[in-house]
Structures are given as structure tokens and as C-alpha cells.
């Protein structure tokens, strides 16, 4: 029960700044000859013991080893054991065994009044400062807890004694400990948990794996450590699949078993009922109180009166007419820790408690969970219930999975496992979907069932894996499905075409679209896309317009996304926005979680095309989070590319570089040519904004010309205006004429509202001087008929530059002012700086004024501003690094860039500048 008197330095603690500061203050009080006490409360695995170890180490550190009088410091460390909690004064015996004096066992045997412990601690403190650390004090016997609380409330000068104790969250209100200062440990926030994950896996963690681990750990440092320890480096880096389930049963049991066993028997039985209910009804863990009480009343091991006791223990919390486990981890632990027979009995009680047609699926599920072996009739009943779409994807997957487990026939079992995998996929649980389809593929069965399994597998691979592999899987699925399931085969070919599109292979795309009937929305889509890729603009436009029109009244998010894609190809960005917005709403309404990131991706694309860059960035960021939650790394790469494009407008070079680099790295690994082209275009547009025209031209050259290099046929025309501008500004206009010729043909075919203005601007850039002015004026006239302040501002900027260089400064200033206003309204900082510099060169004295401190600071990136405000408040680089969970080298790098951007030389200058912008002690909301 007694811990070591000398404690090794525990690992770095993340997200515990408040608790560490309180411990530091307490240690400082003891060094100064005062006393005090502090209690730390929290659920198991949140780091109570680690904080206790940190306090002991800080107290034993060389700087604290001697008091002002020169006496040595002493640490008493006691860890309680539940098996000894019934022995009188066993807790105090454990504490005093850590002292360097003979523990007063005679006093312990005869009984110790509460005041006696206080006297003993003061006696020990005469030798020097004393820190008493008590872990899991709730496991101590009542007499020891009473004596400990009595002493803790009376520790003060002139006795240098401090007491730090930990207690389980549900025992924090113990009357024996009343009056003590109590800090409650919350689960780690994502940023702190992510920093801990970096410490645990210094070689790196894949973004999707990171999201999975953080979600499963639920802010528990101990569980996060256990999860990382269970994975190999390839799994952590995303090179090998994660196990399913990610948290093994033994890890779950280790997390909370001791905590659960300490609860009363009736409470544990009620918790098992609640865990079984939540597992079948609600992924968030909501349990209807009415159902729970009915099941409890029918059971022999529990009683409805146990519900208040469970809430008092801090395990369940009330939410209206439902209760919920305080932690999904705790819920799972309750379930896996129970013996199989107890779990089956709980499900049987719940099945009896559910009645009425509304509960038919849940009743059948609980009956199935209570059944051993196969049961064909119950399996058929579950499969029939799962065919009803109103139940939702997650419940339908659970029903189909259990139906398959109750089915003896292997072909039927494989078909039901495949259907369960597809429903799990649509629910966004891609790991469960992969596990289910893998089980289905291991069963020998007929071609049609195998084809459906390959269709699910290929669709999953398209969102997270090399897309060329996904295309081949989907082609296999189409071949297997074609004889008996032509509609499913056609769907497989459409998804294979999507894979070919992602790789930038137009021939493979046309090949995937060629078979199949050319009627109805899918047929019009195939006909239109084939025609567009072949250059038959009129035919393609007519077919795709029909496809867009047929989406009216449709509520299927997949069909709406297809209509949105057709609208973008036609160039009708408003129709694309409408279809994609409806697709997002439909995906949310149906619970089709898998399609949410794709809907946000498509919506962000259409908003970029419409010139709504800030809104596109906001939607892309939401989509990125959703893509990580659902394990869709390929979709995440596309969203990184969209975020890079949005940042190339705002002028946030760090953000653009980060998102573009991330997209390019993943695109290279998985063959995502479109994402790579978009990311390269974003970097080139940032180069243009910063005046790096040669770099921009080099990046854009392979994007705008046909060939097997880095370009993509869907991005080629969109990047031409930037390429023409870059080569014109490098003094090489001839390089842009071939691309301009193709852009002219494309403009005639597309309904994109920006294309006519961009075409006139490109012609102006490459025209002779006597023609350029009229072409710029024509471009502005086209802008008047289309939305898009950013593109108009770019035209005004280029026209203003041309006018200034041709000695028309007054007219130049008009257009340059318009450009400056347009860029500022869109938050395009780098472009606005370019317009301001041109305006000053054109003789605008107002534009020559140096920016004030607010404007200067506003030009920094969000991360730079976070660092600036902390440094201005007096923090060191290391302190800033710890607060932001980055390395001190990263802080130093950002500070050097900040000093250069602001034209300052020292931290003192930085503090003055921040003070000039307002009170630096009050950081902006995003800091």
C-alpha cells in the first residue's frame, strides 16, 4: 500500500495547467513554512495519480529539498488498496509507514482520535517540510478518512505540512473530506490529448488514425496510452488497417473494472441494463427511463430504486425523460465486464419491457442478443425490420449484423453481412463497415452476393485508399453483378467513373460511363459527361441540364450530389450551390453521415466557383472534421485543397502552404490528381498575390496544358486565367497563347458567369498596347453582369497597373482604389497589399500611410497572433510552446517571421506594438 518516498519524474502532463499551478502554489507555501491541503477528484484514467507523482517530484527536487532553515524535505506517499479498506486505520498505517520514524502501531491498534494524526504530522514537520500524498483516499477505511480530513482542514503555519489527496469523482462529496479545496479533473480537450498523442508516438500519427484514437480515448490519458501501446508503427501511420474494435475488451475492463466492482450490486445490475439498452438504441448513450425502470422491475437482481443510487454515484446523469452514462467508455466497460449469461439476461429483460409496433426492431434486437446459436425465424424477422428505411442506418446495420449471426445458410449470411456493412458505411462507421464486409468475403457464396460485397469494399476504398485500386475493385463488382443485378452493376460503374475522375484519367472515365442504359437521371448524367469529355458541348449541356432538372423534389443526397456535379460541369454555379446545399441538408436529415463531408466538399467547390471564398473555407473546414470522424482520408485531402484555395485568397500564406502540402502528400500516395492540381493552383495563386510571378508560372504550366504530368482535365481551364497573368507579368506572353485559345473554346461552352470577364482580361494581358485598354473595359463590363468581387478586383488591379505604366495615373488610381476596396471586402490581405503598393506608386498619398498597430497585427496568421499575444504578456518561448502544444523551435520560427513582417527587432518592440493596438492582456477570441 505504501509508495516510494522518492518519485521519478512523471511524463509531461498536457491540459492540466490549472491543477499544476495549484500544486506549485501549495509546494511554495510549504517551502515558506506554511501548510495547506488540496484534493484532486476525477474518473479513473484522467491522471489523478500522475498529478500526485508530479507534486511529490516537485517537492523532492533539489531546489525544494531544503527549507529556509536548512532541514531536509520529506515525502509520505500512500496508495490505498480496496482489499484492506475494511481494516480499521489501515489507511493511516499506510501513510505513516512512509515516514522515517517507527509508525505508532500501538496507537493504531488501540484507536486514534482525529486530532492525533494532526499532532503526528506536526511532529514529523519539525524535521523539515513535509508533503503527504494520499492516492485513492475513497478506498480508505472510514476512521482513516475522518482523521485525514480533520488534519487536512487544520494544516497551517507555523507547521510546514502539505497534504495532497486524490478521490474518485463519485466520492468527492464525502463528508469526511468536506471543507477541503477540491479540483475536479475533466477529460482532456482535443488539443491537449493530441499533444499527449504526439509524445506517445513521436514518429508520427496519421490524421485519420489520430481522430480515431482521440475519439475512442474520450480525453482519458490512460486509455490513450493503452491504445497507442496496442498499435504498431504501420497502424499509427495509416499504412495498415486499425483493429476492429479499436479498444479491445481487455483494455476496457482494465479502464474501469475496479471502479465498477466497488459499486453496490443493485447499481451494477441496473447499469448493465442501461448499457445494453444504449448499445441497441442510441449511439450517444441515451436510455429511456421508462424502459429502464420496467426492465429493472422485472429483474431479480435490480430494482427501480437503484436508479437514484446510480445517479448519486456519478455514473448516470438525467436528461429529461432519458438517462445517459457520463462516459461512453464507462458504458462499454460496464457491458464487456459482465459475464455473457448476465448480458443475455439483461437483453431478455429489455425485450420483455418493450412493446408496441414502434419498438418492434429494438425488441427483436434484444431477443437476438439474448439468443445463443442460430434462429432462422428471428433472423428473418430482423432482416425484414431492417428493410424499413425509417429506422436509420446505424440501427439497420445492427439488425442485419445480428440477423446474419442467427442465419445458418452461408449465402444468406454473407448477403446480410454485406447489407449490414453498407448500412454501417452510410452511418459513417467505416471501420465497422470494413470489418463486416471482410467477414462476408470470407464466406463462399454466389457471384451476385460477392459482387455486392465488392461494391461496398470498392466504395469504401474510394474514400480511403489508392483510388486506382478502388476503380479495379468496382470494375470487378460491376462484372459480377451484371448478369443478375444490372442496376447495381450500373451503380458500380458510376462509382468506378468517380475513381477515374479522381485520378485524372479521362479515357478510364469515359470507359466506365459507356455501358448501361442512357435514360433517367443516371443515363442523362452518363450521356452528358461522355459528351463533354469528347468536346460535344451542345449535346452534353442538354443532357446534364435534364439531369439537373430531374433533381427537383429529390431527397436522396447521392442523387443531389450528382446533380450538383453536373451543374458545375455545365458552369451553372448557382444551380450547383442549390443542389449541394440540398444534398447536405438531406444527408443530415437521413442520418447518412458518410455523405456529409462529400456534400460539404462539393458545396465548397461550388462556392469557390461563385467567388464566395470565405464561405467555401468555412464549409471545407466543417467537411474536414467530418471526413476525419468518418475515416475518409481521400475526401479530407480534397478538402485540404479547397482550404488552400480559400487561404490563397485571404493571403494566409502559412495556412495555404499547410493545407496544400497536406493535400499534395496524400494525393501522391493515393493517386488523387484532382486534389493535387487544386493544391498546386492554390500555391500558384499565393505566389501571384506575393508578386512571385516566375514561381507561379512554373507551378501552373503543367496544370493548364494537356498531358500526363500534374494536371487534371477538370481543373485545367479554371487555372488558365492565373497562368496567363503569370506569364504576362514575367514578360513571356507567347507562353500563354495556346492555353488562351483553349480557354476561348471552353468559355463559349460553359455557363460559368466569371468566364467571359476572365477571357477578356486574359486577352488584355496578351494584347498589343492599343488593344489592351478596350479589352480591360470589356472585362469590367462582363464583371458588372456577374457576382464575384474578388475576380473583379483582380481585373481592376491589372487594369490599374496597365494604366499607371502607360502614364494614366489618375485613371489608374480609380481602378486601384476599386481593387483595394474589393480585396479588403473579401479579406484578401496579400492582394490588398499589392493594390496598396500600386496605389502609392500611382501617387495616392493616402495609400502611402503606414498601417497602424491594429492593421499590422491583423495581417498575421491566427497562430502568429496567438504567439504574439502571449509573448507580449511576458511569456517565454518555452512557456508559449507548452501552452500551444508546439515545440519551442516552432515558436522561435514564428517569432522571427513576425519580427520581419512587423519591422521590429525585439520582444520589447513587440509588446509596445501590441499595447498600441489595445490591451494585450485581453487576447482576441481566437487566441
C-alpha positions, 0 to 999 in steps of 0.5 A, a space after each residue: 500500500 505504501 509508495 516510494 518516498 522518492 518519485 521519478 519524474 512523471 511524463 509531461 502532463 498536457 491540459 492540466 495547467 490549472 491543477 499544476 499551478 495549484 500544486 506549485 502554489 501549495 509546494 511554495 507555501 510549504 517551502 515558506 513554512 506554511 501548510 495547506 491541503 488540496 484534493 484532486 477528484 476525477 474518473 479513473 484514467 484522467 491522471 489523478 495519480 500522475 498529478 500526485 507523482 508530479 507534486 511529490 517530484 516537485 517537492 523532492 527536487 533539489 531546489 525544494 529539498 531544503 527549507 529556509 532553515 536548512 532541514 531536509 524535505 520529506 515525502 509520505 506517499 500512500 496508495 490505498 488498496 480496496 482489499 484492506 479498506 475494511 481494516 480499521 486505520 489501515 489507511 493511516 498505517 499506510 501513510 505513516 509507514 512512509 515516514 522515517 520514524 517507527 509508525 505508532 502501531 500501538 496507537 493504531 491498534 488501540 484507536 486514534 482520535 482525529 486530532 492525533 494524526 494532526 499532532 503526528 504530522 506536526 511532529 514529523 514537520 519539525 524535521 523539515 517540510 513535509 508533503 503527504 500524498 494520499 492516492 485513492 483516499 475513497 478506498 480508505 477505511 472510514 476512521 482513516 478518512 475522518 482523521 485525514 480530513 480533520 488534519 487536512 482542514 487544520 494544516 497551517 503555519 507555523 507547521 510546514 505540512 502539505 497534504 495532497 489527496 486524490 478521490 474518485 469523482 463519485 466520492 468527492 462529496 464525502 463528508 469526511 473530506 468536506 471543507 477541503 479545496 477540491 479540483 475536479 479533473 475533466 477529460 482532456 480537450 482535443 488539443 491537449 490529448 493530441 499533444 499527449 498523442 504526439 509524445 506517445 508516438 513521436 514518429 508520427 500519427 496519421 490524421 485519420 488514425 489520430 481522430 480515431 484514437 482521440 475519439 475512442 480515448 474520450 480525453 482519458 490519458 490512460 486509455 490513450 496510452 493503452 491504445 497507442 501501446 496496442 498499435 504498431 508503427 504501420 497502424 499509427 501511420 495509416 499504412 495498415 488497417 486499425 483493429 476492429 474494435 479499436 479498444 479491445 475488451 481487455 483494455 476496457 475492463 482494465 479502464 474501469 473494472 475496479 471502479 465498477 466492482 466497488 459499486 453496490 450490486 443493485 447499481 451494477 445490475 441496473 447499469 448493465 441494463 442501461 448499457 445494453 439498452 444504449 448499445 441497441 438504441 442510441 449511439 450517444 448513450 441515451 436510455 429511456 427511463 421508462 424502459 429502464 425502470 420496467 426492465 429493472 422491475 422485472 429483474 431479480 437482481 435490480 430494482 427501480 430504486 437503484 436508479 437514484 443510487 446510480 445517479 448519486 454515484 456519478 455514473 448516470 446523469 438525467 436528461 429529461 425523460 432519458 438517462 445517459 452514462 457520463 462516459 461512453 467508455 464507462 458504458 462499454 466497460 460496464 457491458 464487456 465486464 459482465 459475464 455473457 449469461 448476465 448480458 443475455 439476461 439483461 437483453 431478455 429483460 429489455 425485450 420483455 419491457 418493450 412493446 408496441 409496433 414502434 419498438 418492434 426492431 429494438 425488441 427483436 434486437 434484444 431477443 437476438 442478443 439474448 439468443 445463443 446459436 442460430 434462429 432462422 425465424 428471428 433472423 428473418 424477422 430482423 432482416 425484414 425490420 431492417 428493410 424499413 428505411 425509417 429506422 436509420 442506418 446505424 440501427 439497420 446495420 445492427 439488425 442485419 449484423 445480428 440477423 446474419 449471426 442467427 442465419 445458418 445458410 452461408 449465402 444468406 449470411 454473407 448477403 446480410 453481412 454485406 447489407 449490414 456493412 453498407 448500412 454501417 458505411 452510410 452511418 459513417 462507421 467505416 471501420 465497422 463497415 470494413 470489418 463486416 464486409 471482410 467477414 462476408 468475403 470470407 464466406 463462399 457464396 454466389 457471384 451476385 452476393 460477392 459482387 455486392 460485397 465488392 461494391 461496398 469494399 470498392 466504395 469504401 476504398 474510394 474514400 480511403 485508399 489508392 483510388 486506382 485500386 478502388 476503380 479495379 475493385 468496382 470494375 470487378 463488382 460491376 462484372 459480377 453483378 451484371 448478369 443478375 443485378 444490372 442496376 447495381 452493376 450500373 451503380 458500380 460503374 458510376 462509382 468506378 467513373 468517380 475513381 477515374 475522375 479522381 485520378 485524372 484519367 479521362 479515357 478510364 472515365 469515359 470507359 466506365 460511363 459507356 455501358 448501361 442504359 442512357 435514360 433517367 437521371 443516371 443515363 442523362 448524367 452518363 450521356 452528358 459527361 461522355 459528351 463533354 469529355 469528347 468536346 460535344 458541348 451542345 449535346 452534353 449541356 442538354 443532357 446534364 441540364 435534364 439531369 439537373 432538372 430531374 433533381 427537383 423534389 429529390 431527397 436522396 443526397 447521392 442523387 443531389 450530389 450528382 446533380 450538383 456535379 453536373 451543374 458545375 460541369 455545365 458552369 451553372 454555379 448557382 444551380 450547383 450551390 442549390 443542389 449541394 446545399 440540398 444534398 447536405 441538408 438531406 444527408 443530415 436529415 437521413 442520418 447518412 453521415 458518410 455523405 456529409 463531408 462529400 456534400 460539404 466538399 462539393 458545396 465548397 467547390 461550388 462556392 469557390 466557383 461563385 467567388 464566395 471564398 470565405 464561405 467555401 473555407 468555412 464549409 471545407 473546414 466543417 467537411 474536414 472534421 467530418 471526413 476525419 470522424 468518418 475515416 475518409 482520408 481521400 475526401 479530407 485531402 480534397 478538402 485540404 485543397 479547397 482550404 488552400 484555395 480559400 487561404 490563397 485568397 485571404 493571403 494566409 500564406 502559412 495556412 495555404 502552404 499547410 493545407 496544400 502540402 497536406 493535400 499534395 502528400 496524400 494525393 501522391 500516395 493515393 493517386 488523387 490528381 484532382 486534389 493535387 492540381 487544386 493544391 498546386 493552383 492554390 500555391 500558384 495563386 499565393 505566389 501571384 498575390 506575393 508578386 512571385 510571378 516566375 514561381 507561379 508560372 512554373 507551378 501552373 504550366 503543367 496544370 493548364 496544358 494537356 498531358 500526363 504530368 500534374 494536371 487534371 482535365 477538370 481543373 485545367 481551364 479554371 487555372 488558365 486565367 492565373 497562368 496567363 497573368 503569370 506569364 504576362 507579368 514575367 514578360 513571356 506572353 507567347 507562353 500563354 497563347 495556346 492555353 488562351 485559345 483553349 480557354 476561348 473554346 471552353 468559355 463559349 461552352 460553359 455557363 460559368 458567369 466569371 468566364 467571359 470577364 476572365 477571357 477578356 482580361 486574359 486577352 488584355 494581358 496578351 494584347 498589343 498596347 492599343 488593344 489592351 485598354 478596350 479589352 480591360 473595359 470589356 472585362 469590367 463590363 462582363 464583371 458588372 453582369 456577374 457576382 464575384 468581387 474578388 475576380 473583379 478586383 483582380 481585373 481592376 488591379 491589372 487594369 490599374 497597373 496597365 494604366 499607371 505604366 502607360 502614364 494614366 495615373 489618375 485613371 489608374 488610381 480609380 481602378 486601384 482604389 476599386 481593387 483595394 476596396 474589393 480585396 479588403 471586402 473579401 479579406 484578401 490581405 496579400 492582394 490588398 497589399 499589392 493594390 496598396 503598393 500600386 496605389 502609392 506608386 500611382 501617387 495616392 498619398 493616402 495609400 502611402 500611410 503606414 498601417 497602424 498597430 491594429 492593421 499590422 497585427 491583423 495581417 498575421 496568421 491566427 497562430 502568429 497572433 496567438 504567439 504574439 499575444 502571449 509573448 507580449 504578456 511576458 511569456 517565454 518561448 518555452 512557456 508559449 510552446 507548452 501552452 500551444 502544444 508546439 515545440 519551442 523551435 516552432 515558436 522561435 520560427 514564428 517569432 522571427 517571421 513576425 519580427 520581419 513582417 512587423 519591422 521590429 527587432 525585439 520582444 520589447 518592440 513587440 509588446 509596445 506594438 501590441 499595447 498600441 493596438 489595445 490591451 494585450 492582456 485581453 487576447 482576441 477570441 481566437 487566441 
